[in-house]
Amino acid sequence: MSDSRLSTDQPEPRLAADILPADSRHARQIARRQMIAETVMAEGTIRIEDLTERFGISLMTAHRDLDELASRGLLRKTRGVVSAAPTSLIEASDVYRTSRQSAEKRAIAAAAASAIEPGQSAFFDDSTTVLQMIPHLAQRVPLTAITNSLTLMNALKATPDISLLGLGGQFHSWCNAFMGPVTTAEIRRLRADLVFMSMAAITDGLAFHQSPEMVETKRAMFDSAARRILLADHTKFARRALHSMCPLRDFDLVIVDEGVPPRILDQMRQTGVKLQVVPVPAEEDCNAS
């Protein structure tokens, strides 16, 4: 099923005018909001006043546009600033996260998928790194896939020999996933062979996330799985988030890319973290494949 939200793969904003007459106010509004979203996603964070100058619009119009984009989970507004990039208190939207470190995420996800044996059951969280496992799952069937991610549900629903268990609960548009007490209650009634998850930040040997609801959801999956696998690209070691979930050594395997500094790899090994470091193919190799 196609995602109705904006994405970096969509046509240039000016093409929105093709939908409606060129002088249509609504067409101009669609195009402007597309351009605003792409600008913020490209820069990560920008002042709202700067957007008014850049697009020649009033502050009231800027707030209306940003409120609409924020309601769709694309951007976050806080005290005169709009952001697509994560902070220690706010996680980025899945649209923004999907466009970052794509080569590293693909390499890590391919390594993670090899841990699945046909006939097993596995939790898959809503992270964009875990989402990159989808192309590999058809080779690991039969498989029972359990997820709170609406994106992953839509991607897997037509895959033969995959039994898909969708976790309900309160829907959160910024991550396109379900979380909350209903979700965690469903998870705790299940027992799976594996869980695959990613976290927003890794600091002092601990896995962190900005959202306490997300931590609760991931923790429930962690506790309900026999084997726990963490997927973490090198940028997670340079970020901070507020809420900790558990030490890295509690995972049965932590898969990282070769961009993690050797000093950090040595520290993790010394504290008993079971590591798998995967190489990242050059971009031209990825395109060739």
N, C-alpha and C positions, 0 to 999 in steps of 0.2 A: 504494500500500500504506500503511495507516495506521501511524503510529509508536506503538509500545507504551509509550514512555516518557511521563513526565508532561509536560504542556504548559500554558501559560497559557490555552489555549482550552477546557480540560476543565471539567466541571461543578464546582461548589463541593465541597470535600472531604467535607462531611457526607453527600453523596449516596452515598458509598461504602457506607454502612450499608444501602442498598437492595439491595446485591448479596448480602448474607448476613443472617441474623437479627440483630435490633437488639442482642442481648446477646452477639453473637459477638466474641470477643477479636480475631480476625483482621480483622473489619470495622473495629474501632476502630483497629487498627494501620495499616490502609490509609489511613483518614481522617487519622490523626495525621501520617503521613509525607507525605501530600499537603499538609497545612497547613504542615508544617515547610518543605517545598520551596518553597511559594509565599511564605512569610515571608522566607526567605533571598533568594529571587530579587527580592522587592520591596525589600529593604533593602540588598542587595549583599553585605554582610559582617556577621556577627554572632558574638558569643562563644557557645561551646557552653553555658557556665554560664547565660547569659541564656535560652537555649532551654529548659533544665530548669525554670527558674522560670516561664517563659511558658506552658509546656504541662503543668506539674505532673508531671514525670516524673523518674526518677532519672538520674544521670549515665551509668550503664551502659546504660539504655534509650536515652538520647539518642545515645550512640556507636553502638549497634546500628542505630538508625534511619538515622543519618548514613552509616554504613558501607554500608548497602544503597543509599542514594541516590547515594553517591559511586561505587559499583560500576557504576551505570547511567549514569555520566557527567554527572549533573545538578549535583552540588556538589563542592567540594574541601575537604578537612580539612587544616589545618596548625596545629599547636601551640596547641590550644585554641580555634581560630577556624574557622568554616566560611564558605565564600565562594562566591558565584555570580558576583561581579564580577571582571573581570580585574585582575591586578597586573602588575608588571614581570617577574615570574618565571612566572606561571601565567595561561593564557588561560581565559576563561569558557567554560561549556558552550554548545553551539549553541542549546539551549533558551533560555538567558538572553539570548544575543546576538540571537536572532530578535525578541525583544520590545523591543529598543532601537533608536531612530532609524528607525522603520519608514518614515515618510514620506520622509525623506532617502534611504534605501536604495532605495525604489521609484523616485524621480526619477532617481537616478544609474544604476540598472539599466536604465531605459527608454532613457536616452541611450546607454549602452553597447551595447545590443542593436542600435541603428541602425547600428553599425559593421560588422555582419555582412552579407555579400553571399551570396545563395543559391548553394549549391554549395561553400561553404567548409567547412573543418574548424577546430575550435576546442577548446582546453583550457578547462575550467571548474573552478576550484578549489572547495574545500568551504566557502568563506565564506558567511555569511548575506546579504551584499550581492549577491554573484553569484547566489545562489539566487533573488533577486527578478527575475532576467532571465527566468525560466521562462515567465511568461505571454506574453512577447513573441517567443519562439523559433518558435512555430508560423507566424509571418508571415515567417520568414527561411529557410524550407526551400526546397530540400533542404539538409540540414546534417548534418555529422558532429560529434557532441558527444563529447568525451573528458573523463572526470572520475574523481576518486577519492572523490567524495561519494556515499554510499549514499542520502542524501536526494534528491539530484538525479537519481540513477539511477532511483529509484522514481517520481519526478515525470515523467520524460521517457519512460519505457519504452513507453508506449502512444501517444506522439505520432506521427502519420503523417509519413513522409518524413524522420525524424531517425534516422540510423544512430548507435547508442549504443555507445561503447567504454568499458567499465568497467575501471578500473585496480584490480588486486588488491593484495595485500600484507597487512601486519598491521593489523587493525581496531582503531581507537581510539574508544571509546564517547563520550568527552567532546565529540568533534567529529563523530561519526557518519561517519567517513571512514577510508580506508586510507592508511597512510604506511609509510615504511621502505625498505630496500634493494630489495626486490622491486618496490615501487611506482616508485621512481626509475629502476630498470633498464627497466621497461616504457615509461616516459615517454621515456627517451633513445633508444629504438628508433623513435620516431615523429617526424614533422615536420608541424606544423600551421600553418595560415595565421594563427591568432590565439591569444592566451591572455588570459583575463579572470581577474583575481585581486584580492584585497584583503589588506591586512596589518593587524596589530593596532595598530601605532603608527607615527607618522612624527615623527622628531626630527632636527633639523639637516640637513634635506634628504635623509635616509636612511630607507628602509623597514625596519621591525623586526618581529620576532615573538618571543613568549616561548618557543616550542618549537623547538629545533634541528632536529628531525625535520620539522616543518612547513616550516621555511626550506629544507631540502634538497629537499622535494617541490615547493615553489613555484619554487625556482631551476631545477630540472630542466624544469618546464613553460616557464619564462621562456626558457631556452636552446634549447628545441626548437620555439619559435614564431617565425614571421616578423615578426609585429606584436604588441607587448606593451601591454596596457591595464590600468591600475590604477584600481580603484574605491575611493574613500576619503571617508567622511562627515567632517564637521568635528570630531567628537569624537576622531578618530585623531590629531589634531595636539595634543591635550592629554594624551595617554597616553605611557607609556614601556614599553619591552620590552627584553629583554637582547640578542637576537641580530639583527644587521643582515643584510640580504640584498643591497641595492644602492642606489645613489643614485636619486632620483626622475627625474633627467634621463635615465637609461638607458631609461625607459619611452617608448614612442612617443606615449602619451597618458595623462594623469592626469585623471580625471573626479572633481570634488568638488562639494559643494553650496554654496549661497550663504552658509551659516553660517560658512565659513572666514574668519577676520579678514582685512581688506584688507592689513594689514602682511605676513601670511604669504603671501598671493597674490603680492604684489609681490616678495617675496624669492625665491619659486619662479620667477617669470618672469625675474628677473635672473640666475638660475643656469642658464637654458636649459630649464626644465621646460615641456613643451607641455601647456597646461591647457585644460580645458573646465569652466566653472562653470555648473551647472544650477540653475534656480529650483526651490523646493519648494512645491508647491501647498498652500493652506490645508487643514486637516484636513476642513473641511466640503466642500471641492471634491472631495477624495479619496472621501469617503463618497457624494457625489452621483454620481460616476462608477462 
